[in-house]
Amino acid sequence: MPQLLVVSLLWAFSFGLIKTHLAGVDSAFVAAVRVTLALAVFLPFLRPSAVGRGTALRLVGIGALQFGLMYLAYLAAFRSLAAYQIALLTIVTPIFVCFADDLFARRFRWAPWLAAAVAVSGAGVIVARQPLGRAEWTGVFLIQLSNICFAFGQVLYRRWRLGQPAVRDRDVFAWLYLGAVLVTVPAAWLLSDIGTLARTLRPEQVGVLVYLGVFASGAAFFLWNQGATRVSTATLAVMNNAKTPLGVAVSLVVFGEKTDLTRLLLGGGLIVIAALYAQQIEAREK
């Protein structure tokens, strides 16, 4: 779980940096740059001989789903939804994690679902400051598609990795980023004026993109998927919402934004309770 907490903190800083420095930059371009930098970081570690061709293609597919399609769907939703609506609609990812794991295992376990439900409730307390209101169905669909892609991707990688204990994550993870690049770069090429964007970026925007690509995407996605193999489904599901209270706390302390401390403490407390319960489930499973 410590790895998942570190990643959640990295993502917590990302929210404020994007809002402060990249608000006007095309979203497809940002997604493509992030995963391309992530691929560049992990390409030197790639060992093609570590897995067969079929497995490599499988990992490319997982990366295309978890990172590539997830980013495109998530960022496209901003065209039809307000930021607060997106924040509210993204908190159900823990439910999709439990659903994916039970679907692939052909079983149903109520305990992880309960932990996930408490985590969703906690995140909801923090971000549901006003009703969802009239949300365009296209945006709602895109956000849920993004949630599903990220949830199913991490569960698919976790299940594959647990069946391959001799394989090191760093030896194969570039395959996942390659899949993300194959999805996002063509999309950015079609939807963005890449040349103009690259020339007009300010130095601080370049720095933020490097941070997002190398750390918030590259290192963070690697640590997240690696951490997913070391915890139970319940813990993994709950930790998908840890970024919510951390993101609000970082925005308050670092970026000086206003927030409702009562909601933050209450919602954060519910997520902590969910995490502790998930740890009990994990201990019983060992």
Backbone hydrogen bonds, N-H to C=O, Kabsch-Sander energy under -0.5 kcal/mol:
donor,donor_aa,acceptor,acceptor_aa,energy
5,L,1,M,-1.9
6,V,2,P,-2.3
7,V,3,Q,-2.3
8,S,4,L,-2.2
9,L,5,L,-2.0
10,L,6,V,-2.1
11,W,7,V,-2.6
12,A,8,S,-1.8
13,F,9,L,-1.6
14,S,10,L,-1.2
15,F,11,W,-1.4
16,G,12,A,-0.8
17,L,13,F,-2.0
18,I,14,S,-2.7
19,K,15,F,-2.2
20,T,16,G,-2.2
21,H,17,L,-2.7
22,L,17,L,-0.6
22,L,18,I,-1.8
25,V,22,L,-1.2
30,V,26,D,-2.0
31,A,27,S,-2.5
32,A,28,A,-2.3
33,V,29,F,-2.5
34,R,30,V,-2.4
35,V,31,A,-2.2
36,T,32,A,-2.0
37,L,33,V,-2.4
38,A,34,R,-2.0
39,L,35,V,-2.3
40,A,36,T,-2.2
41,V,37,L,-2.0
42,F,38,A,-1.8
43,L,39,L,-1.9
45,F,42,F,-0.9
46,L,42,F,-0.6
46,L,43,L,-1.3
47,R,171,D,-2.7
50,A,47,R,-2.4
51,V,48,P,-0.8
56,A,52,G,-2.4
57,L,53,R,-2.3
58,R,54,G,-1.8
59,L,55,T,-2.4
60,V,56,A,-2.3
61,G,57,L,-2.2
62,I,58,R,-2.0
63,G,59,L,-2.5
64,A,60,V,-2.4
65,L,61,G,-1.9
66,Q,62,I,-3.4
67,F,63,G,-2.2
68,G,63,G,-1.9
69,L,64,A,-3.4
70,M,65,L,-1.0
71,Y,67,F,-1.8
72,L,68,G,-2.2
73,A,69,L,-2.6
74,Y,70,M,-2.5
75,L,71,Y,-2.8
76,A,72,L,-2.0
77,A,73,A,-1.3
78,F,75,L,-1.0
79,R,76,A,-1.6
80,S,77,A,-1.5
81,L,77,A,-1.4
86,I,82,A,-2.0
87,A,83,A,-2.4
88,L,84,Y,-1.8
89,L,85,Q,-2.2
90,T,86,I,-1.5
91,I,88,L,-0.8
92,V,89,L,-0.6
93,T,90,T,-1.1
95,I,92,V,-1.1
96,F,92,V,-1.3
97,V,93,T,-2.1
98,C,94,P,-2.0
99,F,95,I,-2.4
100,A,96,F,-2.8
101,D,97,V,-2.3
102,D,98,C,-2.5
103,L,99,F,-2.5
104,F,100,A,-2.4
105,A,101,D,-1.9
106,R,102,D,-1.1
107,R,102,D,-1.9
113,W,109,R,-0.9
114,L,110,W,-2.2
115,A,111,A,-2.2
116,A,112,P,-2.5
117,A,113,W,-2.5
118,V,114,L,-2.1
119,A,115,A,-2.0
120,V,116,A,-2.5
121,S,117,A,-2.2
122,G,118,V,-2.4
123,A,119,A,-2.3
124,G,120,V,-2.3
125,V,121,S,-2.2
126,I,122,G,-1.4
127,V,123,A,-2.3
128,A,124,G,-2.5
129,R,127,V,-2.1
135,A,133,G,-0.9
136,E,80,S,-0.8
140,V,136,E,-2.1
141,F,137,W,-2.7
142,L,138,T,-2.3
143,I,139,G,-2.4
144,Q,140,V,-2.2
145,L,141,F,-2.4
146,S,142,L,-2.3
147,N,143,I,-2.5
148,I,144,Q,-2.6
149,C,145,L,-2.6
150,F,146,S,-2.3
151,A,147,N,-2.5
152,F,148,I,-3.0
153,G,149,C,-2.1
154,Q,150,F,-2.0
155,V,151,A,-1.9
156,L,152,F,-2.7
157,Y,153,G,-2.4
158,R,154,Q,-2.2
159,R,155,V,-2.6
160,W,156,L,-2.2
161,R,157,Y,-3.1
162,L,158,R,-2.3
163,G,159,R,-0.9
163,G,160,W,-0.6
164,Q,161,R,-1.5
167,V,164,Q,-1.4
171,D,168,R,-0.9
172,V,168,R,-0.6
172,V,169,D,-1.4
173,F,169,D,-1.7
175,W,172,V,-1.6
176,L,172,V,-0.6
176,L,173,F,-0.8
177,Y,173,F,-1.5
178,L,174,A,-2.4
179,G,175,W,-1.8
180,A,176,L,-1.8
181,V,177,Y,-2.5
182,L,178,L,-2.4
183,V,179,G,-0.8
183,V,180,A,-0.6
184,T,180,A,-2.8
185,V,181,V,-2.1
187,A,183,V,-1.0
188,A,184,T,-2.8
189,W,185,V,-2.5
190,L,186,P,-1.9
191,L,187,A,-2.4
192,S,188,A,-2.5
194,I,192,S,-1.2
197,L,193,D,-2.5
198,A,194,I,-2.7
199,R,195,G,-1.7
200,T,196,T,-1.7
201,L,197,L,-0.8
205,Q,202,R,-0.5
206,V,202,R,-2.1
207,G,203,P,-2.2
208,V,204,E,-2.1
209,L,205,Q,-2.4
210,V,206,V,-2.3
211,Y,207,G,-2.3
212,L,208,V,-2.9
213,G,209,L,-2.7
214,V,210,V,-3.0
215,F,211,Y,-2.2
216,A,211,Y,-1.8
217,S,212,L,-1.7
218,G,213,G,-2.2
219,A,214,V,-2.2
220,A,215,F,-2.7
221,F,217,S,-2.1
222,F,218,G,-1.5
223,L,219,A,-2.8
224,W,220,A,-2.6
225,N,221,F,-2.4
226,Q,222,F,-2.4
227,G,223,L,-2.8
228,A,224,W,-2.1
229,T,225,N,-0.8
229,T,226,Q,-0.9
230,R,227,G,-1.6
231,V,228,A,-0.7
236,L,232,S,-2.4
237,A,233,T,-2.7
238,V,234,A,-2.3
239,M,235,T,-2.6
240,N,236,L,-0.9
240,N,237,A,-0.8
241,N,238,V,-2.1
242,A,239,M,-1.2
244,T,241,N,-1.2
246,L,242,A,-1.5
247,G,243,K,-2.6
248,V,244,T,-2.0
249,A,245,P,-2.5
250,V,246,L,-2.7
251,S,247,G,-2.2
252,L,248,V,-1.8
253,V,249,A,-2.7
254,V,250,V,-2.7
255,F,250,V,-1.3
257,E,251,S,-2.8
261,L,259,T,-0.9
264,L,260,D,-2.4
265,L,261,L,-2.8
266,L,262,T,-2.5
267,G,263,R,-3.0
268,G,264,L,-2.5
269,G,265,L,-2.1
270,L,266,L,-1.9
271,I,267,G,-1.9
272,V,268,G,-2.2
273,I,269,G,-2.4
274,A,270,L,-2.4
275,A,271,I,-2.4
276,L,272,V,-2.6
277,Y,273,I,-2.5
278,A,274,A,-2.4
279,Q,275,A,-2.0
280,Q,276,L,-1.7
281,I,277,Y,-2.1
282,E,278,A,-2.4
283,A,279,Q,-2.4
284,R,280,Q,-2.0
285,E,281,I,-1.6
286,K,282,E,-1.0
